Amino acid sequence: MTKILDLQNIELYYDHVYALRGVSIEVNEGETVALIGANGAGKSSILRAITGLRRIKSGQIEYKGEKINGLPPERLVEMGIAMVPEGRRVFPFMTVRDNLMMGAFTRHNKAEITQTLEMVLARFPRLKERYHQAAGTMSGGEQQMMVIGRALMAKPKLLLLDEPSLGVAPKLVQDIARSIVAINRDEKVSVLLVEQNSRMALSISERAYVLATGSVALAGKSKEMRDDARVQQLYLGGEL
């Protein structure tokens, strides 16, 4: 399999406190990979390292075989990496349409942008219903669908998702999980999913890494992790 993302021995510090220590993970083309673990384990720090929001102290990050650590975030978007941040970060007074169009800021072909917009609205029918509504008036789950749609407007090859189920009603969590599966399958987008909801993350990913205190504690196939007694006890609330 061809690697689309490769992190090699990443070290990252906040001031003098380490957040990541010797972390190595990879995502293959067409794959969905989950990062699970407790709060403060370093999951979101990995995404910040990839996107250049935090400078790593050592190690290397490669995208499609090219070193990307040190590149500005907007360049990464142009290369095909899109990020859905934790906490949604919508533009509350702008319409759903305008929020979505913000995701296409690096693109210039209007016909292709329109085509992508139609795909996003077909993928998330609720957004079509609320197309001219102010984003801040929507529910948390609807806003989460919108920010995923906004990331898709960049036409990424790699989608980074930071806690997409956080603060979302259980029914809409299922909808969002199904949409991630469909985006990976239908749009051929590789996915790196950071999730506190380990049960959901392991159910929709091929492989997973368990983070603990800034290091990879466990790695393997998601199905095998779901059956692992240690993972069940620590992250799935007991047996499935």
N, C-alpha and C positions, 0 to 999 in steps of 0.2 A: 504493500500500500504506500501511496505517496503522502509524505507529511506536508500539511499546509501550515502548521504551527509547531515550533520546537523551542522549548525553554530549557536551557542547559545550565545547571548549577547556579540558579539565581539567588543573589544576596541583596536584600533591601532593608534599609534602616529608616526609622523615624527618629530624627535626632540621633541618639546613641543607643536606641533600643531596636533590636532586630525585629523585623516583621516577617521576613522570609530568609530561610537559611538552607542553602544547598538544594533548592527546589528544581526538579527536572520533570517536565510534563510534555506531552505531545498530543496533537490532534491530527488525524489523517483526513484526507479529502473525503467529503461525503459523510463524515462521522459526527455523532453527537456525543460529547464527553462531559461528564458532570464533575464538579468540584463540591464536595460536601465536607461538613465539619462544624464544630461549635463556633459561636461568636468569638471573634478575635483570633481565629485559627490561621488567618492569612489568606482566605479565599478572595476577598475583594482586592487585597494588595496585589495579587497576581494579575488581575485585570488592570489595575493602575500601572503596573510595570509594563504590561503589553502595550497599553495605549500611550505610554510616555507621560502620564500624569504624575508619576513618581519615578525619579531616576534611580536605576539599580546601581549598587556599589560594585558588583562583579557578576560574571556570567554572561550569557549571550541569548538573545531572542531572535529567532529566524522565522520569517514568513515566506513560504514558497522558496526556501533555500537562501533567502536574502536577509542579511542582518538588518534589523529594524530598531534596535534599542538606540535611543538618541534622536530618532526622527520626530518631527512635530506631529501632533495628533491629526491635523488636517491632511498631511501627506499620507498617513495611514488610511484615512477614509478614501482617498483617491486610489490607493493600492487595492482596496477591497475589504477593509476591516471596518465593521460598524459595531458600536457599543450601545447597549440599552442600560442606562445607569440605574443604580438603586434609588428608590424614592421617586421615580418617574420623571421629574424635572420637565413638566409641561410648561408651555407659555399660556398661562390661565386665561388671559383676556383675548387671546387670538382664537380664531375658529379652528375646528378640527382640520379643515382643508389647509389653512395656513400653517398649522403645526406640522402637518404631513409634508408640505412643500419645503419646509426648512431642512428636511432630511436630504433633499436633492441639490443642496447648494454647490456641490462640486461638479454637477452634471450640466450639460449645455444643450443636448439634443431634446427639443421640446416634445417631439413625437414619442421618443423613448420614455421620457419622464411621464407623459400621459398614459402610456401603456403600463408602466409600473404602478401608477396611481390606481388604475382600474384593477390591477391584480390585488393591490392592498385592500381596496374596498370590497372586492369579491371574497377575499380571505377573512375580512372582519366586517360582516354586514351591519353591525351596530354603528360602525363609523360612518357608513353611508347614510344611515337614518339620522345621524347627528352631525352631518357634514358641515352645516352652517352654524352650529351651536358653539358657544364659547367653551373651550376645553376645561376650564376650571369648574364648570357646572356639572361635569360628568362624574360618575362613580369612580372609585379607585380602580376597579377592574377594567372599566371602559378606557380610562386614561392609560392603563398598562397596555391594552391592545393598541392604543394610538401610538405610544412611544415605540412599540415593536414595529408598527407600520411605518413610523418615521424613519427608523433604522433601515428598513427594507427599501425605502425610497432612494437610498444611496447605492442600491444594487450590489450588496456585498457578496463576497465569496466566503467570508468568515464572520459569524455573528456572535458577539460576546454579550451574554445576558447576566446581569447582576441582580439576583433575588427577584425574579419576575412575579413570584407568588406573594411577596410581602405586602400585607395590608389589603389583600384581595379576598372577597367572599369565596367560600369553598366551591360554589357552583361555577364561578368564573375562573377559578384556578384550573378546573378540569378543561374549560374551553381554551385557556391559554396553553395548557399542556398539549392539547390536541393540535393547536395551531403551530407550536414549535415542531412537533413531529411532521406536520404537513409541509412546513417551510423547508425543513431538512430534506424531505422526500421529493417534493414537487419542484422546488426552486433550486435544488442541488446546492444548498448553503450548508457549510460545515458550522457546527454550533459548539461553543464552550459555555456551559451552563453552571453558574454559581448559584447554589440553592441551600437555604436553611431547611426547606421541606425535602428531606432526604428521600422519603418514600416516593414522592413525585419524581424527583430527579433520577433516581435509579430505575424507575419504570419506563422512562422515555429515552434513556441513553444507552449506548453500546458499551462504553467503558466509563470508569469513574476513578477518581483519586480522593482519598480521605486525607484532609489536612488537619494537623494537630500542632499547635504552638509553632507555626511557621515552617513546618516540614511535612513532607509526604509520609504519612504513617502507613498507608495501605493503598495499593493500586491493583486494578484488575477488571474483569468483565462485570458489568452492572448486575446481571442476573446472579452471578456467583456471590457478589457482595450482599444481595438481598437475602441470600440463604446463609450468610456467615453470622454465627452466633454473636461475635463481638460487635459487628455492625448493627445487628438487630438490637442488642442491649444498649449501645451507646447512642445510636442515631435514629432508630426506628421505633423506639418506645416499646420494646419487647418483640415477641414473635409476630410474624406476619400471618 
